[in-house]
Amino acid sequence: MWGKFGEVIFQLVKTPQSLNRLNRAKFSRISIFKEKEKLHFTGLEPEQVEMSINFHYSFCNPAKEVEKLKEYLEKGESYLLIIGDYVKGKFVIEELREEVERTDKNGNPLKILVNLILREDGLGNQS
C-alpha cells in the first residue's frame, strides 16, 4: 500500500502521480509609527496537500472510487491520511477536480484523473 485516505487505498495505478505539500507560518503585523511593520509569529497554518491520482478500470472501478471521494467532500468530515508507514494526520477534502480521460463506447469512464486539495484539520473531527 502506497497510502490511504479514509477508505480509499492508493496502490498500483491508484498511486498518486504527484504529491505536493504546503506548510505556512502565521504572523500578526504590528504597526509602529514611522517604522516598518513588525511581524509576530502566531503559529502555523493547517498543512495543505495536493495530489493527482489516476483511477484505471484495469485495477478498480474509476467511477466508484471518485464517488467515494465526492462523499468525503460533501460530508466535510476529516479522515486519516496515511502515506507509506506514516500517519500524516486528519485532513478534509477542500477541492476535488476530475477529468475523464477515457470512456467505453457507452460513455462509462475507463480512466479518470482526480486532482485533490486536502487541508489538515486541526480539530480532527475524524470519522
DADABEL-V977432 format. One record per run of one state. SS is the DSSP state (2 for helix, 1 for strand, 0 for the rest). FROM is the first residue (numbers start at 0). TO is the last residue. If there is no record, write none. Layout:
{{SS/FROM/TO} {SS/FROM/TO}}
//
This chain:
{{0/0/1} {1/2/4} {0/5/6} {1/7/9} {0/10/10} {2/11/13} {0/14/14} {1/15/21} {0/22/23} {1/24/29} {0/30/36} {1/37/43} {0/44/46} {1/47/55} {0/56/60} {2/61/74} {0/75/76} {1/77/82} {0/83/84} {1/85/102} {0/103/107} {1/108/119} {0/120/124} {1/125/125} {0/126/126}}
//
